[in-house]
Amino acid sequence: MSTLATTDAGAQAPTVSRARLNEIPYATISVATDESAPAYLVPLADNGGYLDYRDTAGNSVRVFGGALAGIVAVGFDLEGVRHDARDPIAHATPLALWPSEVWREYQFSQRDLGPYSIVLKCVMQPQGREPIEIVEIPYDLVRVVETCRNVRRAITNTYWIDAGTGFIWKSRQWAGPRLGHLTIEVIRPYSSS
């Protein structure tokens, strides 16, 4: 299986069967950039609901609920993301109870220049039901497109959610101005029990 560090730009996604992934006895997610094949990661720590997933090369992706909350990989560090307390991406919420807008603060580390933040206001728009497949398992989910803006930038995130629970099975989330977007798929959900 590939890692975030070893996937080549433009590489064909490796064929990984559900049977092979079922051999992993832990929660598992797949993560891909727009230019890389998916890497498969397992959680190494649960820090108060923040799950630190790692691949075999030591690259990490931090998630909080269904929200990207940090990344250390391939030289692009998203130190953290502060979420509005009502953010349904960070706190699983049935779709019918989602607020019309929330804010997020993306915190970055520049190697020589120090930290900086980007604060965005995000508006979510459900797009309707959409069947998807995550490694041989079909899901009938609701696709939600989120547009986040400030005076300097506009980004779009997409989520595929269970409307009844608010659980996010798949997402395409912005990871910063240099890395772009990550696609995250839940192969096996995390359970704290």
Beta strands, then each sheet from edge to edge (+ up, - down):
strand 1: 28-33
strand 2: 39-47
strand 3: 50-54
strand 4: 60-64
strand 5: 67-73
strand 6: 76-83
strand 7: 101-110
strand 8: 114-134
strand 9: 137-149
strand 10: 154-161
strand 11: 168-174
strand 12: 181-188
sheet 1: 1+ 2- 3+ 4- 5+ 6- 7+ 8- 9+ 10- 11+ 12- 1+
end
